[in-house]
Amino acid sequence: MNILISDIKILAGTRSSNSVLKGTSLASLPSIRDAYLIIEDGQIADYGGMKELKRKATSFDEHYIATGKIILPCWCDSHTHLVFAGYREHEFVRKIKGETYEQIAAGGGGILLSAQQLHEMSEDELFIVSFRRLQEVIRMGTGAIEIKSGYGLSIEGEMKMLRVIRRLKQTASIPVRSTFLGAHTFPAAYKDNREGYIKMIIEQMIPVIASEKLADYMDVFCDQGFFTVEETLRICKAGSAFSIFPKIHANQLSVSGGVEAAIHAGAISVDHLEKMDSHAIQALAGSGTIGTLLPAAAFFLRMEYPPARQMIDAGCAIALASDHNPGSSPSGNMNFVVSLACIQMKMLPEEAINAATINGAYAMGLGEEIGSVTVGKKANLILTQPVSSIAYLPYAFGQHHIENVMIGGEWVKDLNMNQQHRN
């Protein structure tokens, strides 16, 4: 199947070569106006200005006319907890009434409640509800996703989650990366035996997960009240011995030393970063680790937003992700994440789009496969409604801008646009 999309108002994210974007380079979003795009066998085959198009439209199996519309790479959501048994909207109401997260957790809520719900749901049921969520975020423009475990908090529970993620990998139309997050918190049974749970992660969970090849990455919540820097490094070292390399939760609640720990461990990304001091920012800027920011969680929890502007200006590599989870970010809408990045963190539209596409792809080890309009990459693309500019997308945050999503050269839904088919 070969497809021509012609008369594209703006074709955004066009790159002949790819790398992680840092500092000032994050503001560069190469684009072509009045463009065409050719897709062959699910991959990007060619693109350019309409004046450069040499082949006739009749030589394609399908021809779509995208007058007034923008095409850009799909969102690459590199931090989610999409596999979970149930939402926690009752806790949302309790927070509105004034209860703190700590009060809710002390009563058996929070992560521990999600763990209980997960234990009570069968693996098949968990797969079904998670697959539905995955289809929802694809329709909102997500073309690659990372999914963490972490609501099992036991060997059986973590294995159940990772098996579900593996099934999603096998059935999903988009690339899926799996991350083992057994070190999400301490289960109630180990409240007074931290070392016992850490040993279980290192000596039992990691070896069996590695033997069944269930995880691409592993994660540790290195922050105040969770895992210390020393504990984090021990767990990361154990995972790395089995070639399960780290992505770290850090600095959501405090300047915890988690950024430096992630860099020391060689983490591909360090995520959250609401609390950053100058030392942590400079350390991140001088490293090969990507800082993944999760503004939807800060929005939902009414927390301070990550200091994106300072981090970018210092030369950090920044990605954006949804943190889709039932407790602190019950949404996988990356369009809203991009808007929040601009509105609340003062990122330029071009910076936010790059952070949510090419840098998000690199934060999953997928930078050579997706995240930009590059010949040879998967045709995972967003087609917008007719809009005035790139900046209009994050600016008009309450509007639905997406007309359709293409995954692997196939439209997700029936196309509602001017189209011509070869006779």
Disulfide bonds with the S-S distance in Angstrom:
none
